[in-house]
Amino acid sequence: MIDVGNAATNHPTTPEPGVESPQGPVRIGLLEPGQRLPLLVQPAHADVDAVRWAESRRDWISERLREHGGLLFRGFPIGGVGEFESLIKAISGELLEYKERSSPRHSVAGRIYTSTDYPPSQPIFLHNENSYQHTWPRRIFFYCAVPAEKGGETPIADTRRVYERVDPEVRERFARKGWMYVRNFGDGFGLTWQTVFQTEDRALVEEHCRHNGIEFEWKKGGGLRTRARRNAIARHPETGEMIWFNHATFFHVSTLPELIQEALLMQFEADDLPANSYYGDGSPIEPEVLDHLRACYDAETVRFAWEKDDLLLLDNMMVAHGRDPYAGDRKILVAMSHPTGWDDIDAGAA
């Protein structure tokens, strides 16, 4: 029987809230007792220059990120998109373009994007950004310009701990088979291939697919079907820890809200759904396995209420993120850095 169980961990502990960092004019601590994710970083006094501090403490920030997987910078006077971008560059250097899109979002300024343009009523399941691609960002930043009136949290989960919770037999199966992401474009649902690949040129789409290990098939009427087989498990390139790193649960039709599932399955066969996931050999993932994987994510999920000017930095391999439904205005911006690909890391083993 598959059981979520209690995941053991031997990860290092963190100073208690209020302990002054030896690395400069900030304080580090925990949002909740015993909750290591995210590490809270706050200015020790009102006139801390966040950008100058970050530039001088890059190594310290990287060390804390490797340990915790996520840092929440709270109380720094960021004040807008320009300062957000400057702070990201101080921490991580140049930003990445959002390519091979799966979520509707738009650019706010340069390579700063809205986190998602999905309707506020829809939850977004936890995922590691772009883990369905051959290359992905290893760091992702979220900036709270306007917190929601109600809800709108960005739930996060440590994928090292998710990996520990996954039943060993399930891990072995995914390690052996991998997983497959199938997309269908041009049927009136989801993003168009022109939006996803940011081009109107079919030849450029084909070139991208060949370069990134994606099978493609042009359908009648101008539609497109793609299939990408990816690894489900990875070894972190810096720490060597095993992580659960895939979109298999996120993209499976059974993870969608029930009403949306029903509407899609009434109109499409499984192979023609706008998006769906399978084992890497194309066989269906068993319902009980999907239930188990969702339970593993749920067991490791933590939430916190956004405050204006919060900046959340995540190691995108160590930590998955999602979005809760919300009411009222909400403006969370996102940016990415540190491109990483399967050629750079060990796919690991169960």
C-alpha positions, 0 to 999 in steps of 0.5 A: 500500500502506498503511504505518505508516512513521515519523511525523515530529514537530517538537514541542518537547523537554523538560528532562532528568530531575531538572531543577528547574521554575522554577514551584515546588517540583517536578521535571520530567523524562522516564520514559524517554529520548526519550519525551515522553509523559507528562511526569513531575512529582515533588515536590522535597521531602517536604512539598510541598502538592500542592493548594496548588501546583496552585492556584498553577500552573494556567497552568504545568500547562496549558502543559505539558499543551498541549505534552506531552499528558499529565502524570504526577504521581508521589510526591505524598502523595495518599492517597485519593479526597478528595485526588484530587478536591481536586487535580483541582479545583485543576488544572481546576475542576469535574468532569463527570458520565459520560453516554451511557455505553459502558463499565461503571463506577460512581461511587465518590464524586460524579463520581469513577468506577471507570475501568472494570468490564470483567473483568481478562482483557480488554484495552481498545483505545485511545480518546479518552474519549467521542469518539463523543459530540457533547460530550466532556471535554477533560481526563481524570484517572486516579488509582492507588489500588491498582496491579495485582500484574501488568499493568494498565497504562494504555497511551497514545498521542499522537493528533497522532502517530497522525494523522501516521501514518495514510495520507493516502488513509485520512485523506481518506476519513474526513475526507470521510465521517466515521464512524458508531457504531451501538448496539443495546440490549436483546438481552442483551449490553452495557449497557442503554439505561437504564444508558447514558442514566441514565433509565427515561424513553423521552422523555428518551432521545429528547430527548437523541438529538435534542439530540446528533445521534443517530438512534434507533429503538425495536425490538420488545420494548423494544429500541433502536437508535441511529446517530451520525455523527461527524467522525473528525479534529479541529483542537485548539482550543488548539494548532491541531494536527491530531488523529485523534479518533474511536472508529471503530477501538475500536468495530469488531467486528474490534478485539475479542478473537477469541473474543468476535468469533466469539461475537457474529458467530455470534449477530448480524448486523452491523447488530444487534451491540451496537456496531459502526462504519462510515464515516459514509455507512453503508458498511463500513470495509475490513479492511485499513484497520482493520488499518492504523489499529490499527498506527498506534495500536500504533506510538505506544503507550507504557506505564508501570507504575502506582505507588500514588498516581500521578495521570495527567492527559491532554488527552483530545483529544491522547492516547488511552488503553486498559487492559492485562489484569491479575492481582490487585487493581487500583483506578484511579479516573477523573474528567473536566473541561472539556466540549468539543463539535463546535460549539466546534472545527474538524473539520479536513481531511485 
